[in-house]
Amino acid sequence: MDTRLELTFLGHQTWLVQGGGHRVLIDPVLKEAFGLPGRAECRVWPPRRIDAGLMPRPDAVVLTHEHLDHFHLPSLDLLDRQVPLYTGPLLPAPVEEAITKLGFTVHRVDHTTPIELGDLRVTLYPAGARTLFWEDRVVQPCLRVGDGPAVFIVVDADPSDLYLQQVAEGAQPVPRVAVVSNNSQIVPPGMPASSVNLLPGMDGTRHKTGLSVLNQLLLDVLAPLDGIADVALCGNGFLPPASPHGPFLYSDHPKTAEAANGLQHLFHVHGPRPGERLTVPGSPAEKVTSDRVGWVRIDDDFEYETLVMHAAFLADPGDVELAPLADEPADAEQDRALAVVKAELSRLGRELLATGTGMLACSIHEYLSGPLGPHRAVLRLKDGPGGHLLQFAWDVTTADFVQVEATGREEAMAVYPFGAEMFFQDYLALLQGRLQVWDVAGGAMECWHIGRPLDSLVHAFFGIYGEHQRPDLAALSYVHLAAGTTARAGAR
């Protein structure tokens, strides 16, 4: 039996895996960009074009989770509707409904029942227990032909405890290749981002280095898999919307792999570019080799232009201000839009109490300006009706937000230990399903906070507005995402 596996990297975190005469397409993003239409859409990086007509037909599609850099309806629309789609047991129901409306059959499989495609076996393992709550529905595929080498794809989460247990007990072999997701998404110093703590001295940017990325990816993640021979990098493969700096720092996987191989000799690290195919041999004595497929083409011109822009920004970044992702509501809609936002703030205030932000906010008594009253956090919405800044303070005695006089940012930071600033139209679009929380946090939101990074309001927003918590908003966003597809039950 030929037990080789071929892994073709299609960009960001999309893979076509072939073995035993069968092919599995994982998290297909086949278009040049993904995400909701408009200014929130993210261009895949490095830029590439996939000829879906020449791509080998998959025998199955695996969807690891619901986030829009993995779940892309316009890309699914390019595939034969007879191809079965497999996912884990916890995928939010609106995702399954959207895929079903497109004409596919969705199969939910548990973590003990492998998907059998001839001699190719795919097992979907649950994410590790330490995984942050907005990624805890992820499944991590392990692929193997017969008794040949295994490939384990550590998607967007801590390695599966169940998988690690089975490896430790000998029920599964140590994988020959682990595919790890580089989700560092580090912006250049001084660039505004929701991950940057605006409080002076609290940012911690100097700790966000290439060395820290390598340590997290290759040592922390892979420590339990002693004896692994090869590692492949993916992730970080998109341009953030409306960003003047181009790609994220440390997103060049060939350079990252080269650095990793020069710093350690535990395993060999591969940094594939889109269209590169890694062949995992059946014999442990043979090396993993690589070549390129002809149906994926790098957009060399766009890549060059973007890298020139990237270098110019790093040399002289200047002053950068965030821009909104959504359009302003029409004048006739301003009053109704304000009413929608104010009605939501009561719910937001109650939800905040159970977050890390809320628990820490209720446990402190003093801040920079002295003893704290009941107002512990502030939400600042820019470009509200009439172009005004709206400022709402969170009162922990009522679990509600109250509108207060708008101040400058520095003054607000001195009064409130927690704060978030975003555009009014973006928060409205989030509540209407025209944006997702990941869009706003990724491209048009700034925060400050005391405590740990997880105590930030941006992480509270992830928990309150993520697809797992607000499937109703997710369902609305999928309507917008599906607008460009041609739902049909037959083959393409």
N, C-alpha and C positions, 0 to 999 in steps of 0.2 A: 504493500500500500504506500502511495506517495503521501507523506505526512507534512509536506511543506505548506507554509502559509505565505501569502503575498499580501502586503499591506500597502495600498495606494493612498497617499495623502492628498486630499482634495482642497485643503485650506481650512484654517481656523481649527475646528475639531471634527471635521467630516472625514470618514475613512471608508474605503471599499476594500473589504477583506475577502480574499479568495483562498479556498482550500478544499481538497477532496472533490473538485469539479463543481463546487457551488460558491456563490458570492453573497455576501451580506453587506448592505449599505447602512452605515451607522451615522445617524444625525445628519441627514442630507441637507446641506446648503449648497445648491448647485448654481444659483444665480450670482451675479457680481456683487450683490449686497443683500443684507438681511435686515429684519426688523420692520416696524410699522412704517407705512409710506409717509413721505415728507421729510422734514429736516432731521427726524430721529433715525432715519435709515443709516446703517453702518456699512461702509465699503469693506469687502474682504481684503485682508493684507497678508502677504504680498498679493497684489492684484492679479487675478487670473480669469480666464474664460474657459468654461467647461462645455464641450460639445456633447450635450446629453444624448444626441442621436447616435453618437459613436461609442458612448460609454457602455461597457458590457452590461447586459441586463441583470439586475440583482434578482436573486431567488427569495430574498427577504429584506425587509427594512427593520432596523432596530432604532427605536426612539428612547434615549436614555432619560430625558426629562423635558419639562415644558418650556424652558427659557428660550427666547426667540432666536438665540444664536445656535440653537440645536433643532428647534421646531419651526420649520419655514414652509408654510402652505404653498406659496408659489413654486418652490422647488419640488414638493411632493406632486404638484400638478403636472410635472414633466414626466412622471413615472406611470408605468402600466398599472391600471387599477386591480389587476389580478395578482399583483405582488402582495403577499401578506405583510402586515405591519405588526411588530411585536414590541411590547413595552412592559413595564413593571406594574405591580398591583396598586400603586399609590398615585399614578398620574391623575391630575385633576380632571374631573368629568368633562368640562367644556372643551378640553383639548381633544379627547376622544370623539366628542360630538362633532367638532369642526372637521376632523379627519374623515369621519364617517360620511359627513355631508359631501365631501369631495369624491366619495365613491370607493374608499378603501375599507377593508375589513381589519379591525383592530383586535389583536389577541393579547390579553393580559396574562402574563405568566408569573408564577411565584418563583421564589429563590431556590427551590429544590427541584424544579422540573426543567431540564435543559431543552433547548430548541434543537431538534434533530433534522439536519439537512443532509441526507445520505450519511457519509462518514464525518461530516463537519458538525461539531457540537458547540452550541453557544449557550452559556449559562449567564443569567443576569443576577448579579449579586447586589444586595442592599448596601447603601452607603455606610461608612463607619459611624460609630456612635458619637464621635466628637464633631461630626459634620455640623456646620452652622445651619440654623433652622430653615433658611431659604434655599438650601440645597439638599435637604434630607430626604427628598423623594427620588433622588438620582438612583439609577441602577448602573452597575459597572460590569460590562461584558467581559467574559473570559471565553476565548475561542481556541479550539483544538481539533485536529484531525486524528481520529483514532487514539493511539497512545503516543502520538507525536508531541512536538514542543507546543507549549501553550503561550498565548498572548493575552495579557491582562490589561484592560484599558481603564485607568484610574480617572474617571471622568469627574471633574468639578467637585470633588468631595474627598474626605479622608478615605484611605483604603478600607474596603469592606472587612469588618471584623470576622464575619462568617467565612469569607475567602481565606483570610490569614489563618484562621483556626484550622481550616481544611488543609492548608499547606503545611502547617506545623504538625498536624496529625498524619500526614502522608496520604490523605485522601485526594489531594491535588498536588501536582508537581510544582516546584518553584518555576515560575514562568520564565521562558527563554527571553521574552521581551515584555517590558512594562511600558505602556504609553502613558505619559504623565502630562497634565494640563498646566501650562504656565499661565496663570490668571493674575499675574502681578499687576498689570495695568497701571504702571507707574508713570506719572506725568513729570515733565521737567520741573526742577525747583522753581518756585514762584508762580507756577501755573495754577489757577484756581480749579478746585475739584472738591467734590463732597467728601473725599477721603482725607483731605487736608484739614487739620484742626486750626481754626483761625486764631485761637488764643495764643498770645505771644509765648514763645518757648515751648509750646505743646505740640507742634507739628510733627516732629520726629522724622523729617524728610531725610536727614543724614543717615538714618538707619535703612532707608529703602535703596539698597545698592544691588549691583549685579551679584555680589557675593552672597547677600541675603537671599536672593532669588534662587541661586544654585543650592544653597544650604537647605532651603525649604523644599525644593523640587526633588533633589537627589539624595539627600541624607535623611531629612525628617520623614518624607513620604515613603522612601524605599527601605528604611532601616529594618522593618520586619521581614523583608524578602531577601534574606541573606543568601548569596549564591547566584543572584540574577546576573545574566551575562550582558544583556543589551537593554538600552533605554531609548525611547523615541519621544521627542518633544512635540507638543502641539499647543494650541491656545494662543491667546494674546493676538489673534490674527485678524484684527479689524482696525479701521480708522475711526476714532471717536467722532461723533457728529460735530460739525462746526468748530473743529479744533484747528488752531493755527500751527500746532507743533507736529502734525503728521502722526506717524506711528508712535506707540508707546515706547518708552525706554525698555531695553532688554527684550525686545520682541523679535530680534533677528536670531532665529533658531540655529542656523549654521554657525554663526559666531559664538552663540551660547554653548553649543555642543563642543566646538573647538576649545573654548575656555575650560569647559568641564573635563574634557579628556586630558588637558594639560595639567589639571590640578589633582586628579585622582586616577587610580588604576583598579577600582573595584569592578567597574563595568564600562562598556563602550557606549557613548552617548551619540545618538543620531539626531540631527536637526533638519528634517526634510523640508523642502519647499514644495508648494503645490505641484502635483504631477509626478512627484518622485515615488517610486515603488520600492519598498523594502521586501526582500525575499528572505524568509526565515527558513533555513534548511532543516531537514528532518534529522540530520546527524548533529550532535552537540559539538563535534570536532570541527565542523565547517563554520565559516564566518557568515554573518548576515551581509548580503550584498544589496546594491541599489542600482536602479536604472530609471528611465523616464517613460511615461506613457504618452502616446501621441495625441490624445483627445483632451489634454489639459495644456493650455498655453498661458505663459506669464505675459502680462501686459507690460513690456519693458519700458515703453515710453512713459506711461503713467507712473511706474515705479521710480524711474529716474527723476521725473519732475517733482515727485513727492519727497524723495530723499534730498534733493537740492533745497526744497522748502524747509525740511526738517533741520538740515545743517545751518541754514540761515537763521532759523528761529533760535537754535541753541547758541549761536554766536551772539545774537542780539535779540532777546525775547521781547523787550519793551514792556509796556503795560497792557495786560490782557484782561478784558472784561467778558463775563459770560453773556450769551445771547439766548433769547427764548427759542424753544423748539416748536411751539404752537403759535398759531395766528391769534391776534387779539379778537375778542368777540365784537361783533358789529355794535354800533352805537345803540341800536334798538334792543340789543340783547344784554346790555351792561347790567341793568337792574336785576334781571333774572339770573345772570351769571353770579352776581354777588350773593343773591339769595341761596343759590346752590352751594356756594363755598361756605357761607355762614352755617347752613344746615349741617354740612359735613363736619364742621369743627366741633360740634357737641359730641358726635360719635368718636372723633379722633381723640378728644380729651379723655374720654372713658377708656379707650383702648390703650392710651399711653401709660396708664397706671400699672399695667401688667408687664411692661417692657423693662429692659435694663435701665433706660433713661428714667422711667417713672419710679422704680425702686430706689435708685440712687438719689433722685431729686427729693424724695420724701424722707431720706435718712440724713440729709445735711441741714445745717442750721445757720451757717454763716457763709458769706461769699466776699468778693472784693470790696463791696460797699458797706459791709457790716452784716448785722443779723438779717436773715431772710424772712420775708413775709410769705404769703401763700402763692405768690407768682414765682414759678421756678423755671419756666422756659418761655421762649418767645418764637413765634412764626412771623416772618416778615415776607410779605408778598409784594413784589415790585410790579410797577406798571398796572396798578389796579384801575378801576373805573375812573375816567378823567385823567389817567396818567399818574395817579397818586400812589405812594407807598402805603400799604395797609399793614398795621402791626397788631398782632393778637397775642396776649399773654395767657399762659396756661395757669389756671388757678387750681391747685391741688385740693382745696377744700370743697370745690364744687365739681371737680373733674371736668371742667368746661373751659373754653377759651373766651376771653372777653377782649373786645377791641379797645386799645389804648392809644394814646397820642403817639404818632410816629416820631422816632428819633433817628439820629445818626447811628451807623453800625457800631462805632466805637463806644458810644454811650450805652447802647443795648448790651454789648458784650460785658460792660462793667456792672450791669444790673442783674442780668440773667445768666445763670451758670450753664444753661443749654439754649442753643438757638439754631434756627435754620432759615435760610433765605433762598427764595426761588421766585420765579415769575408767576404772577396771578394767572395768566392764560395757560401756563403749563400745569399748575395745580388743578385748574378747571378741566383741562384736557385729560388729566389722570382720572378724574372723577367721572368723565364721560367715555372712558375707554379709548380715547384717541392717542394716548400715550400710556406706557406702563411705568411703574415706579423706577425700573432699572434705567429707562431712558432719561428721566428727570435727574436721578442721582448721578448718572454717568456723564451728563453733559450740561446741566443747567441748575446746579444746586450747590450751596456752600453752607458749612456748619461750624459750630464751635461747641465744645463740651469739656467738662472735667471728667476724671475717671478714665476708664479703659476705652479703646476704640469702639468696643461693642456697646458702650453707653451713649454713643452719639445718636442724635435724632435721625440721622440717615439710616442707621441700622434698625431703629424703631420703625421707620417708614417701610423698610423691607418686610418686617414682620406683619405690619398692619395692612399693607397694600399689595403684597405679593399674591401670585395666582393661587397659592395654597389657602390663603386667608380670605381673599376676595375673588372667588370664581365668577361672580357676577360681572365684575369689571374685566376680568380676563375674557369672558365670553364676548363682551362688547368689542374688545380689541381685536379678537379673531374675525369679527365681521369686517372690520377695516382691513385686516391683513388678507382676507379672502377676496376682497373686492376685485383684485386683478387676476384671479384665477377663473378657470372655466370648469366648474364642477360638473362632472359627468360620470356615469357609472361604468362606461365601457373602457376599453384600452385606448391609449393615446394614439 
